Amino acid sequence: MSALPATGSRLDSTPNSYFGLLDLHRHEALMVELDRAVTALDYDRARCNLSRFNPDLTREAASARVSESVLRVYQAEEPGRAVAGVDVNIMHFSTMIFSELARQMARALEEEIRPTSPARFYQSGRFWYPDAGYMGWHHNGNQPGFRIYCNHAREHERSFFRYLDPATDEVVTHWDQQGWNFRIFRTDAAPLWHCVYSETDRLSLGFKLAFK
């Protein structure tokens, strides 16, 4: 595969340049704000947009939507599938603004990745995945840069982030640990197809990072 675009940051030296795990737990101010976000939502559906949530969907049906066979169909028939669209079972809490959380995340990332060139950073998706929640295969190729997701799982290894490694064409599944999980992946190179599945309450706070 061709060389990946350089970012002028520590991200250029990561072993897997498409996907990585971040350890942000040592950033105390960030962790405080993340926990405040969980408290603010309080797993209250009344605070959410439920237009893409089906309470009757089964785990079996949700799990089938994040299978490799569905991925291969999308790759063949919809290679430009940048967003999951209606192939989801989630609740949005996008009207809730976490300004201080965004500031603390920006500071933590500045320390972790040490960018040497200007970068743009902003909040993106804010989702609650319930039991039998999922987001179908897509690759965010319409918005080049990096995606960082902070995911809070109520239970150990009952939810996961799954992606197709562009370098090997292998499907990789990363199970969530109980509590906070931090992942980063790039959308400015080969399409990184990915999806999410959950059998527990899983909160997801997303951020976008783009280097100029």
Secondary structure as UniProt FT lines:
FT   HELIX           10..13
FT   STRAND          19..21
FT   TURN            25..26
FT   HELIX           28..41
FT   TURN            42..43
FT   HELIX           45..47
FT   TURN            51..52
FT   TURN            55..56
FT   HELIX           59..65
FT   HELIX           68..77
FT   TURN            79..80
FT   TURN            85..86
FT   STRAND          88..89
FT   STRAND          91..92
FT   TURN            94..95
FT   HELIX           99..113
FT   STRAND          119..129
FT   TURN            131..132
FT   STRAND          133..138
FT   TURN            141..142
FT   STRAND          146..153
FT   TURN            156..157
FT   STRAND          159..165
FT   TURN            166..169
FT   STRAND          170..175
FT   STRAND          179..186
FT   STRAND          194..198
FT   STRAND          202..211
//
